[in-house]
Amino acid sequence: MNSPGIFTPRNRSELLDRQLSVLGIVCRTLTRSLDLNASLDELLKVLHMEGGMKHGLVALMDPELGELCVSAVHSSSEMVQQAKNAVRYRRGEGIIGSILQSGHPVVLRKLSSEPKFLDRLALYDWESPFIGVPLKDQSGEVIGVLSAQPASELEEFLSDESRFMEMVANLVVQAVRLLAQVQTQQRNITDERDELRRAVRGKFGFDNLMVGHTTGMKQVFDQIRRVAKWDTTVLIRGESGTGKELVASAIHYNSPKAHNSFVKLNCAALPENLLESELFGHEKGAFTGAVKMRQGRFEQADGGTLFLDEIGEISPLFQAKLLRVLQEGEFERVGGNKTIRVNVRIVAATNRNLEQEVREGNFREDLYYRLNIMPINLPALRERKADIPELCGFLLDKLSKNQGRKLSITDAAIRILMGHGWPGNVRELENVLERAAIMTEDGEIDPSALSLQGLDMPRPSAPASSFSAAPVSMPADPGHTLDDPELDERERVIAALEQAGWVQAKAARLLNMTPRQIAYRIQTMNIDVKKI
């Protein structure tokens, strides 16, 4: 007896009409979801309820096992649903395995007539017909099997039912192929995303950030590590060139918000009227040139981190507008009246003395306390000169990758760098090393390749390595003057020092040099000045 609600045809015309209708439903079903197993489950339900095909089953090839695995089966039995995951068919094993091996459909008037039938799921009606068809890809290779039992027991319908099942099988193959492509693309996107995340975490990870071993930097690293895991507002303080943006990046990419946006804005780069639009966004027609609605940086950073550099440069009027967002997490776009709420972590940075700015009335006291929840003070490079050798190694590694060659630096060059005042901090050090790398041919940076800020230092006529390792003082020939063209540069410096009584400032004036320039030449030319 047929189950209630299952379609059973009365004649061939009715059967074909119904099959055509079911094919349309099958197409929509297979394109509705990106979950293959869910789509197959829904397909078998449609075949059962609309097409009169009971006990539907789909088995797909597992390339690693080389066997068919049951992917979907239509049954109300919980035991059958649980048991399907363990059912496998090898080539030639049972009816399903025979279809896999031969690549041809199997149509049985009565299932009990086939001795090879295994009935591993205890699902089928042995007295009903059975139809199984192969799922073939474009190359003709069998990738699975679709089977079901027609509700009608009339033998005259079996050939039509078999052709119908083959058409459904073709649709299943297309769906499997398309879903496999989508899943491959999704895996590739996921892999690429994970790779980018690893690269970003590597770039801004603590291992790359923690360059330096001085007490001040160790304290900074500890603060960054502790604050990164919380949503606390951070105020990074330090001179220009100390690495405030790098610290902000490290905080974000090592925080729970790392998978969301990290948005940056230099508050000193825009006038106040544009700064408001840039941070809060604007509605269409809010001002001349506002031809469409635009999201501001706060909206772009929703769920992530907003880095406000040079926060001390904003005007008192705009400070009041910013304070509301920091306190309430809400604002309106320029020209709009809709209140927008955001969840944004604020990391601000400044090189100004905010306490002095508050006392002078240039910076709001309430905004100062709202920002200064977790201050991180970056020491100037001149306060951590012991870190210069390690910083040089780190920066030269980065330059080596950019230039595609190995770069190194001599101890003599390191000593010169450690003697510099570094008003431009780490940024200045990086620039000096990049200039020096450009000027060296063999990749080794020695004192002759260095050019410190504000000085125009020509390279000596001979490299420092050509001079004797021991400091030597060679008196100039008393018969020569400082302008004598026969004197090389080293002899001219020695002559000037002797004429000035070995007072470097006087010798520099004689040679039209600065004291720093002559000190550089004394060191690079290995001139012994201890005799004074």
VEXKOL-964108 format. One record per residue (C-alpha): x, y, z; residue number from 1. Coordinates in nm, 3 decimals. Each point is the difference from the previous one (the first is absolute). Example, Ala and Ser with C-alpha at 12.3 -4.5 7.8 and 13.67 -1.06 7.14 Angstrom:
% VEXKOL-964108
         x         y         z   baza
     1.230    -0.450     0.780      1
     0.137     0.344    -0.066      2
//
This chain:
% VEXKOL-964108
         x         y         z   baza
     0.000     0.000     0.000      1
     0.126     0.343    -0.085      2
     0.078     0.243     0.278      3
    -0.248     0.288     0.049      4
     0.097     0.320    -0.181      5
     0.233    -0.174    -0.249      6
    -0.077     0.065    -0.365      7
    -0.109    -0.309    -0.198      8
    -0.077     0.045    -0.372      9
    -0.318    -0.131    -0.159     10
     0.133     0.013    -0.356     11
     0.317     0.078    -0.192     12
    -0.103     0.356    -0.094     13
    -0.064     0.085     0.361     14
     0.335    -0.153     0.094     15
     0.195     0.208    -0.255     16
    -0.177     0.322     0.098     17
     0.078    -0.065     0.362     18
     0.365    -0.086    -0.073     19
     0.045     0.327    -0.191     20
    -0.138     0.195     0.295     21
     0.224    -0.188     0.243     22
     0.311     0.073    -0.207     23
    -0.068     0.372     0.042     24
    -0.031    -0.044     0.376     25
     0.322    -0.206     0.003     26
     0.190     0.278    -0.182     27
    -0.112     0.258     0.255     28
     0.078    -0.234     0.288     29
     0.355    -0.073    -0.113     30
     0.084     0.369    -0.047     31
    -0.151     0.123     0.326     32
     0.283    -0.083     0.237     33
     0.379    -0.025    -0.002     34
    -0.018    -0.292     0.243     35
     0.022    -0.310    -0.221     36
    -0.133    -0.250     0.254     37
    -0.294     0.226     0.087     38
    -0.079     0.041    -0.371     39
     0.008    -0.376    -0.055     40
    -0.226    -0.062     0.299     41
    -0.250     0.251    -0.137     42
     0.027    -0.156    -0.348     43
    -0.092    -0.346     0.128     44
    -0.292     0.146     0.191     45
    -0.128     0.165    -0.321     46
     0.037    -0.328    -0.192     47
    -0.197    -0.178     0.273     48
    -0.285     0.249     0.043     49
    -0.032     0.142    -0.351     50
     0.143    -0.267    -0.227     51
    -0.117    -0.317     0.169     52
     0.356    -0.132     0.042     53
     0.030    -0.165     0.343     54
     0.311    -0.082     0.205     55
     0.227     0.227    -0.201     56
     0.376    -0.035     0.051     57
     0.305     0.189    -0.127     58
     0.347    -0.149     0.038     59
     0.307     0.199    -0.110     60
     0.354    -0.114    -0.070     61
     0.261     0.067     0.267     62
     0.324     0.053    -0.201     63
     0.222    -0.089     0.293     64
    -0.179    -0.326     0.085     65
    -0.090    -0.092    -0.358     66
    -0.346    -0.101     0.125     67
    -0.354     0.131    -0.015     68
    -0.121     0.162     0.321     69
    -0.367     0.063     0.068     70
    -0.049     0.378     0.009     71
    -0.380     0.020     0.030     72
    -0.293    -0.235     0.049     73
    -0.370     0.071     0.034     74
    -0.139    -0.174     0.305     75
    -0.194     0.096     0.309     76
     0.197    -0.253     0.202     77
     0.260     0.158     0.232     78
     0.195    -0.326    -0.004     79
     0.029     0.010    -0.379     80
     0.122     0.363     0.009     81
     0.265    -0.088     0.254     82
     0.106    -0.319    -0.179     83
     0.041     0.161    -0.344     84
     0.335     0.161     0.091     85
     0.156    -0.343     0.051     86
    -0.127    -0.159    -0.324     87
     0.259    -0.049    -0.277     88
    -0.011    -0.176    -0.338     89
     0.304    -0.125    -0.187     90
    -0.004    -0.052    -0.376     91
    -0.215    -0.299    -0.088     92
    -0.136    -0.031     0.353     93
    -0.380    -0.038     0.002     94
    -0.225     0.181    -0.244     95
     0.145     0.342     0.084     96
     0.355    -0.126    -0.048     97
    -0.098    -0.165    -0.330     98
    -0.133     0.331    -0.135     99
     0.328     0.165     0.104    100
     0.199    -0.270    -0.181    101
    -0.207    -0.024    -0.319    102
    -0.114     0.362    -0.033    103
    -0.344    -0.122    -0.115    104
    -0.344     0.040     0.162    105
    -0.166    -0.292     0.179    106
    -0.381    -0.036    -0.025    107
    -0.173    -0.282     0.195    108
    -0.367    -0.094    -0.023    109
     0.023    -0.141     0.350    110
     0.294     0.057     0.233    111
    -0.018    -0.352     0.144    112
     0.091    -0.140    -0.341    113
     0.359     0.126     0.032    114
     0.220    -0.227     0.213    115
     0.283     0.260     0.010    116
    -0.213     0.247     0.194    117
     0.157     0.058     0.345    118
    -0.259     0.222     0.176    119
     0.261     0.134     0.246    120
    -0.235     0.276     0.114    121
    -0.305    -0.227     0.047    122
    -0.190     0.266    -0.188    123
    -0.154    -0.146    -0.312    124
    -0.325    -0.172    -0.092    125
     0.108    -0.333    -0.147    126
    -0.322    -0.041    -0.198    127
     0.019     0.340    -0.174    128
     0.197     0.101    -0.311    129
     0.347     0.153     0.029    130
     0.184     0.248    -0.222    131
     0.366     0.093     0.038    132
     0.185     0.232    -0.238    133
     0.367     0.111    -0.012    134
     0.111     0.360     0.059    135
     0.254     0.071    -0.274    136
     0.225     0.303    -0.031    137
     0.092     0.168    -0.330    138
     0.271    -0.257    -0.070    139
    -0.246    -0.289     0.041    140
     0.151    -0.115     0.331    141
    -0.250    -0.122     0.258    142
     0.013     0.223     0.309    143
    -0.306    -0.137     0.176    144
    -0.332    -0.181    -0.015    145
    -0.361     0.121     0.035    146
    -0.265    -0.262     0.085    147
    -0.367    -0.015     0.104    148
    -0.309    -0.223    -0.014    149
    -0.292     0.119    -0.222    150
    -0.335     0.016     0.178    151
    -0.174    -0.144    -0.306    152
     0.048    -0.371    -0.051    153
    -0.115     0.013    -0.363    154
     0.276    -0.143    -0.218    155
    -0.101     0.223    -0.291    156
     0.114     0.306     0.192    157
     0.344    -0.132     0.094    158
     0.182     0.117    -0.315    159
    -0.146     0.350     0.039    160
     0.092     0.003     0.369    161
     0.353    -0.110    -0.087    162
     0.044     0.284    -0.254    163
    -0.136     0.243     0.258    164
     0.254    -0.123     0.256    165
     0.280     0.044    -0.256    166
    -0.108     0.361    -0.058    167
    -0.002     0.062     0.374    168
     0.344    -0.161     0.022    169
     0.134     0.246    -0.261    170
    -0.131     0.290     0.208    171
     0.160    -0.148     0.311    172
     0.335    -0.029    -0.179    173
    -0.015     0.366    -0.104    174
    -0.088     0.104     0.354    175
     0.282    -0.210     0.145    176
     0.248     0.152    -0.246    177
    -0.111     0.359     0.064    178
    -0.010    -0.044     0.377    179
     0.344    -0.161    -0.010    180
     0.132     0.304    -0.190    181
    -0.162     0.236     0.251    182
     0.146    -0.197     0.291    183
     0.343     0.007    -0.164    184
    -0.024     0.376    -0.047    185
    -0.114     0.040     0.360    186
     0.293    -0.209     0.121    187
     0.238     0.206    -0.213    188
    -0.146     0.323     0.138    189
     0.019    -0.136     0.353    190
     0.359    -0.115    -0.053    191
     0.092     0.337    -0.148    192
    -0.169     0.181     0.287    193
     0.181    -0.217     0.255    194
     0.329     0.054    -0.182    195
    -0.053     0.377     0.001    196
    -0.088    -0.012     0.368    197
     0.314    -0.196     0.074    198
     0.204     0.248    -0.203    199
    -0.154     0.296     0.179    200
     0.042    -0.164     0.340    201
     0.360    -0.077    -0.093    202
     0.064     0.358    -0.110    203
    -0.161     0.154     0.305    204
     0.065    -0.281     0.244    205
     0.187     0.054     0.322    206
     0.307    -0.178    -0.135    207
     0.038     0.264    -0.271    208
    -0.102     0.287     0.224    209
     0.230    -0.093     0.288    210
     0.321     0.149    -0.136    211
     0.204     0.123     0.291    212
     0.102    -0.113     0.345    213
     0.022     0.323     0.196    214
    -0.214     0.037     0.311    215
    -0.227     0.261    -0.157    216
    -0.080    -0.215    -0.302    217
    -0.057    -0.312     0.209    218
    -0.261     0.194     0.194    219
    -0.165     0.112    -0.326    220
    -0.011    -0.357    -0.133    221
    -0.159    -0.122     0.322    222
    -0.266     0.273    -0.016    223
    -0.082    -0.081    -0.362    224
    -0.034    -0.370     0.074    225
    -0.229     0.063     0.296    226
    -0.227     0.263    -0.157    227
    -0.039    -0.177    -0.338    228
    -0.249    -0.254     0.136    229
    -0.238     0.264     0.137    230
    -0.217     0.268    -0.164    231
     0.154     0.276     0.210    232
     0.070     0.336    -0.166    233
     0.375     0.045    -0.048    234
     0.196     0.326    -0.025    235
     0.343    -0.048    -0.160    236
     0.237     0.284     0.084    237
     0.342     0.072    -0.142    238
     0.200     0.214    -0.238    239
    -0.045    -0.023    -0.376    240
     0.176    -0.301    -0.144    241
    -0.014    -0.218     0.312    242
    -0.240    -0.252    -0.154    243
    -0.343     0.098     0.135    244
    -0.189    -0.136    -0.304    245
     0.192    -0.328     0.023    246
    -0.107    -0.036     0.364    247
    -0.363     0.073    -0.092    248
     0.013    -0.269    -0.269    249
     0.150    -0.250     0.242    250
    -0.276     0.070     0.253    251
    -0.273    -0.058    -0.259    252
     0.142    -0.307    -0.172    253
     0.065    -0.173     0.330    254
    -0.346     0.076     0.139    255
    -0.336    -0.182    -0.026    256
    -0.096     0.260    -0.264    257
     0.284    -0.105    -0.231    258
    -0.243    -0.154    -0.253    259
    -0.182     0.333    -0.036    260
     0.107     0.331    -0.153    261
     0.299     0.207     0.109    262
    -0.073     0.354    -0.119    263
     0.254     0.282     0.025    264
    -0.036     0.378    -0.017    265
     0.257     0.277     0.046    266
    -0.197     0.276     0.172    267
     0.259     0.263    -0.094    268
    -0.032    -0.071    -0.372    269
    -0.349     0.148    -0.043    270
    -0.167     0.333     0.082    271
    -0.279    -0.012     0.257    272
    -0.290     0.011    -0.247    273
     0.137    -0.298    -0.194    274
     0.106    -0.182     0.315    275
    -0.360    -0.019     0.122    276
    -0.119    -0.146    -0.330    277
     0.296    -0.240    -0.011    278
    -0.067    -0.137     0.349    279
    -0.380     0.007     0.013    280
    -0.091    -0.023    -0.370    281
    -0.261     0.214    -0.176    282
    -0.341    -0.026    -0.162    283
    -0.065     0.073    -0.364    284
    -0.039     0.376    -0.051    285
     0.145     0.087     0.342    286
     0.232     0.250    -0.166    287
     0.122     0.100    -0.344    288
     0.163    -0.303    -0.158    289
    -0.179    -0.256     0.218    290
    -0.155    -0.182    -0.297    291
    -0.061    -0.321     0.195    292
    -0.010    -0.136     0.352    293
     0.341    -0.089     0.141    294
     0.090    -0.204     0.306    295
     0.255     0.151     0.235    296
     0.298    -0.166     0.164    297
    -0.200    -0.087     0.312    298
    -0.250    -0.202    -0.204    299
     0.277    -0.161    -0.202    300
     0.171    -0.109     0.322    301
    -0.318    -0.136     0.163    302
     0.096    -0.320     0.182    303
     0.370     0.079    -0.041    304
     0.255     0.265     0.092    305
     0.028     0.369    -0.095    306
     0.347     0.154     0.025    307
    -0.009     0.379     0.042    308
     0.351     0.131    -0.056    309
     0.099     0.354     0.104    310
    -0.307     0.025     0.225    311
     0.148     0.307     0.168    312
    -0.042     0.205    -0.320    313
    -0.382     0.015    -0.004    314
    -0.178     0.321     0.096    315
    -0.192     0.044     0.329    316
    -0.329     0.018    -0.194    317
     0.059    -0.335    -0.167    318
     0.127    -0.148     0.328    319
    -0.355     0.037     0.139    320
    -0.147    -0.192    -0.295    321
     0.260    -0.273     0.034    322
    -0.059    -0.029     0.375    323
    -0.365    -0.096    -0.052    324
     0.092    -0.287    -0.231    325
     0.263    -0.128     0.243    326
    -0.241     0.014     0.294    327
    -0.326    -0.115    -0.161    328
     0.115    -0.189    -0.309    329
    -0.248     0.191    -0.217    330
    -0.003     0.287    -0.248    331
    -0.184     0.144    -0.301    332
     0.138     0.037    -0.348    333
     0.055     0.354    -0.123    334
    -0.334     0.123    -0.134    335
    -0.191    -0.290     0.157    336
    -0.221    -0.046     0.305    337
     0.015    -0.378     0.039    338
     0.204    -0.111     0.303    339
     0.253    -0.269    -0.090    340
     0.148    -0.227     0.266    341
     0.338    -0.166    -0.042    342
     0.223    -0.232     0.199    343
     0.352     0.128    -0.064    344
     0.320    -0.027     0.198    345
     0.191     0.329     0.000    346
     0.377     0.016    -0.015    347
     0.125     0.359    -0.008    348
     0.350     0.142    -0.034    349
     0.165     0.335     0.055    350
     0.342     0.159     0.026    351
    -0.134     0.295     0.195    352
     0.015     0.060     0.375    353
    -0.375    -0.035     0.061    354
     0.027     0.096     0.366    355
     0.151     0.333    -0.102    356
    -0.263     0.039    -0.271    357
    -0.275    -0.054     0.260    358
     0.153     0.259     0.234    359
     0.017     0.251    -0.286    360
    -0.362    -0.068    -0.099    361
     0.084    -0.150    -0.340    362
    -0.121    -0.351     0.082    363
    -0.317    -0.098     0.187    364
     0.065    -0.149     0.339    365
    -0.290    -0.246    -0.027    366
     0.124    -0.125    -0.338    367
     0.351    -0.034     0.142    368
    -0.125    -0.229     0.278    369
    -0.217    -0.192    -0.248    370
     0.304    -0.072    -0.219    371
     0.262    -0.046     0.269    372
    -0.142    -0.326     0.138    373
     0.300    -0.210    -0.102    374
     0.298     0.219    -0.095    375
     0.301    -0.156    -0.170    376
     0.307     0.224    -0.005    377
     0.252    -0.079    -0.271    378
     0.355     0.107     0.087    379
     0.200     0.204    -0.249    380
     0.280    -0.182    -0.179    381
     0.264     0.218     0.170    382
    -0.130    -0.142     0.332    383
     0.051    -0.359    -0.113    384
     0.323     0.009    -0.201    385
     0.089    -0.347     0.124    386
    -0.277    -0.127    -0.229    387
     0.158     0.150    -0.314    388
     0.202    -0.313    -0.098    389
    -0.310    -0.218     0.030    390
    -0.213     0.256    -0.185    391
     0.258     0.018    -0.279    392
    -0.016    -0.378    -0.041    393
    -0.380     0.005    -0.014    394
    -0.017     0.292    -0.245    395
     0.273    -0.143    -0.223    396
    -0.187    -0.331    -0.020    397
    -0.302     0.192    -0.130    398
     0.214     0.196    -0.245    399
     0.167    -0.322    -0.115    400
    -0.338    -0.143    -0.101    401
    -0.093     0.318    -0.185    402
     0.331     0.022    -0.187    403
     0.035    -0.374    -0.056    404
     0.354    -0.020     0.137    405
     0.178    -0.058     0.330    406
     0.086     0.313     0.197    407
     0.227     0.034     0.301    408
     0.155     0.277     0.205    409
     0.347     0.033     0.153    410
     0.069     0.059     0.367    411
     0.162     0.333    -0.085    412
    -0.322     0.116    -0.167    413
    -0.202    -0.116     0.301    414
     0.221     0.209     0.230    415
    -0.064     0.309    -0.212    416
    -0.376    -0.062     0.008    417
     0.007    -0.041     0.378    418
     0.170     0.338     0.029    419
    -0.270     0.186    -0.194    420
    -0.276     0.199     0.175    421
    -0.288    -0.146    -0.210    422
    -0.250     0.285     0.001    423
    -0.204    -0.202    -0.249    424
     0.010    -0.318     0.211    425
    -0.047    -0.345    -0.160    426
    -0.141     0.148    -0.320    427
     0.319     0.200    -0.045    428
     0.211    -0.309     0.070    429
    -0.192    -0.194    -0.265    430
     0.051     0.281    -0.252    431
     0.372     0.020     0.077    432
     0.040    -0.375    -0.050    433
    -0.196     0.006    -0.325    434
     0.218     0.281    -0.137    435
     0.311    -0.187     0.107    436
    -0.124    -0.322    -0.160    437
    -0.049     0.185    -0.327    438
     0.353     0.140     0.016    439
     0.173    -0.332     0.064    440
     0.084    -0.233    -0.286    441
     0.083    -0.318     0.188    442
    -0.281     0.019     0.256    443
     0.226     0.081     0.297    444
    -0.072     0.334     0.162    445
     0.316     0.161     0.138    446
     0.053     0.354     0.134    447
     0.077     0.135    -0.346    448
    -0.353    -0.088    -0.115    449
    -0.176     0.179     0.286    450
    -0.154     0.342    -0.043    451
    -0.164     0.129     0.316    452
    -0.275     0.260     0.007    453
     0.114     0.355    -0.076    454
     0.348    -0.098    -0.109    455
     0.143    -0.019    -0.348    456
     0.268    -0.261     0.034    457
     0.194    -0.096    -0.315    458
     0.150    -0.342     0.001    459
     0.374    -0.005     0.080    460
     0.241    -0.068    -0.284    461
     0.078    -0.345     0.138    462
    -0.226    -0.234     0.196    463
     0.053    -0.020     0.375    464
     0.106    -0.363    -0.028    465
     0.308     0.104    -0.200    466
     0.150     0.179     0.300    467
     0.202    -0.177     0.262    468
    -0.197    -0.153     0.283    469
     0.230     0.169     0.256    470
    -0.053     0.374     0.054    471
     0.287     0.183    -0.164    472
     0.088     0.370     0.004    473
     0.192     0.107    -0.308    474
     0.123     0.358     0.019    475
    -0.046     0.199    -0.314    476
     0.302     0.126    -0.183    477
     0.071     0.347     0.151    478
     0.084     0.122    -0.346    479
    -0.361    -0.043    -0.113    480
    -0.297     0.231     0.068    481
    -0.361    -0.113     0.053    482
    -0.082     0.099    -0.357    483
     0.292    -0.197    -0.145    484
    -0.148    -0.225    -0.273    485
     0.262    -0.263     0.073    486
    -0.157    -0.073     0.340    487
    -0.266    -0.267     0.005    488
    -0.303     0.049     0.223    489
     0.143    -0.189     0.299    490
     0.324     0.197    -0.006    491
    -0.193     0.325    -0.028    492
    -0.210    -0.085     0.309    493
     0.317    -0.089     0.199    494
     0.169     0.322    -0.111    495
    -0.301     0.205     0.111    496
    -0.008    -0.175     0.338    497
     0.370     0.064     0.055    498
    -0.036     0.362    -0.104    499
    -0.295     0.038     0.242    500
     0.187    -0.163     0.287    501
    -0.222    -0.310    -0.037    502
    -0.310     0.200     0.093    503
    -0.266    -0.151    -0.228    504
    -0.225     0.309    -0.008    505
     0.290     0.221    -0.117    506
     0.109    -0.259    -0.257    507
    -0.356    -0.016    -0.132    508
    -0.003     0.378    -0.054    509
     0.331    -0.023    -0.186    510
    -0.151    -0.259    -0.234    511
    -0.341     0.176    -0.029    512
    -0.166    -0.299     0.168    513
    -0.235    -0.046     0.291    514
     0.134    -0.165     0.317    515
    -0.215    -0.303    -0.075    516
     0.147    -0.035    -0.350    517
     0.358     0.006     0.120    518
    -0.081    -0.241     0.282    519
    -0.142    -0.237    -0.262    520
     0.319     0.020    -0.205    521
     0.221    -0.054     0.306    522
    -0.189    -0.320     0.077    523
    -0.028    -0.139    -0.353    524
     0.362     0.085    -0.087    525
     0.131    -0.155     0.321    526
     0.185     0.312     0.114    527
     0.141    -0.025     0.352    528
    -0.093     0.311     0.200    529
     0.090    -0.141     0.344    530
     0.334     0.187    -0.003    531
    -0.179     0.321     0.091    532
//
